[in-house]
Amino acid sequence: MRLSRYFLPVLKQNPSEAQIVSHRLMLRAGMIKQSSAGIYSWLPLGFKVLKNIENIVHEEQQRAGHIPMLMPTIQSADLWRESGRYDDYGEEMLRITDRHKRDMLYGPTNEELITDIFRSHVGSYKDLPLTLYHIQWKFRDEIRPRFGVMRGREFYMKDGYNFDLTKEDALHAYNRHLVSYLRSYERMGLQAIPMRADGGPIGGDYTHEFLVLAETGESEVFYDSAVTDLSFGDRDIDYDDRDQCQAILEEFTTKYARTDETHDEAVFNDVPEDRRRVARGIEVGQIFYFGTKYSEAMNAVVDDGQGGKVPVHMGSHGIGVSRLLGAIIEASHDDKGIIWPEGVTPFHCGIVNLKQGDADTDAACETLYSALTNAGLEPLYDDRNERAGGKFATMDLIGLPWRITVGPRGLKNGVVELTSRKTGESVELSTEDAVARVVEVYANL
Ligand code: P5A
């Protein structure tokens, strides 16, 4: 993409409404624009990152054997009356009446809708196990939407639902989700720690939240600092291997890590004192096992192969896709702007032409642009007639992990400059070597 033809409405001033750095930087970098409280338009740069995050989630869910689909945002109130949650959900639910005076709602989550789909089409244990998921907009009429996309009213969520014959099978589904979530967050450059939590309006008492540690996080968390040494890394996972998935769950959840809802001071005090931490975190996902809560209420039963009919065991599993943009920025920025992890960056590499209109720098930039594009990467070429300082400031603000700077002086010596956004380190290389270096970085992801 050439910046002269893109739509990147960066702000020079710090927007006064933004209280935390991620919100401020998303506004300044022209990623989002508020349309009303807690509801945002996703401008091109923000939309690109949102899609990158969504792609990682899709890939990892399908790797785990979970099946993508799409359900609507607007749901009928009748299903929610069946489960009993229509009244329970309270003012967070946005209720709508259609022209025929039917009660509708903008879905805050989809347990009812998916259970209805399941009971309409599945009647036998032979069709289990089954895990369906979608990535779709949700609406929760939060009393205090704040921090930009972090606590929105309209937000983008991946929600998956497992249907199993037995509790044991459903717990394996739970473990598969935990493993696939750990992989997903790491691909986004994040450490998200699973912590014992509370079921809230979704239900069940076996649930973990995934938290990214950050001072601006809304949740208070208590943990053994040894959990921060754990990393998922590059492992071969067989998602059908129950023992392997169970072992990973134990590896990541045995040490003390809980949100304030489930915190138990007596148990916490068993952690060696120098490892006890009280901090704040951003909840980027949550997994639940709630057994037969919805299947009993909504009569989602299967024939069990022994002449009986039994309600299925279920769980639901969510990732806050739009919230993740905020969480990643909270975890990765400096005073100049965002520092995108390579896994989610909107463009792979920036190209800065220090002397637009100079035949040699223009030609070198064009060469770089096509070489990177031909290698399957997306460069962002700042080809505007702007001062170098302004171009650098924009690149730093929008946080591309790599920048290639092209100027007449370097070209005389046959070099361009390759700079890492994260470390600030620069090296002088030939154009070919600069391209090769960037290509190699992304090939190793
Ligand atoms: C699990 C999937 C559920 O709704 N039902 C379907 C279950 N879980 S949850 O924890 O309530 O939400 C899942 C994730 O969505 C994100 N999230 C939000 N993001 C932005 N703004 C909000 N107002 C908001 N509310 C929830 C969180 O990341 C949460 O973990």
Boltz pocket constraint, residues with backbone or C-beta under 6 A from the ligand:
constraints:
  - pocket:
      binder: B
      contacts: [[A, 108], [A, 109], [A, 110], [A, 111], [A, 140], [A, 142], [A, 149], [A, 150], [A, 151], [A, 152], [A, 153], [A, 154], [A, 155], [A, 156], [A, 157], [A, 158], [A, 159], [A, 160], [A, 202], [A, 283], [A, 284], [A, 285], [A, 286], [A, 288], [A, 316], [A, 317], [A, 318], [A, 319], [A, 320], [A, 321], [A, 322], [A, 323]]
      max_distance: 6.0
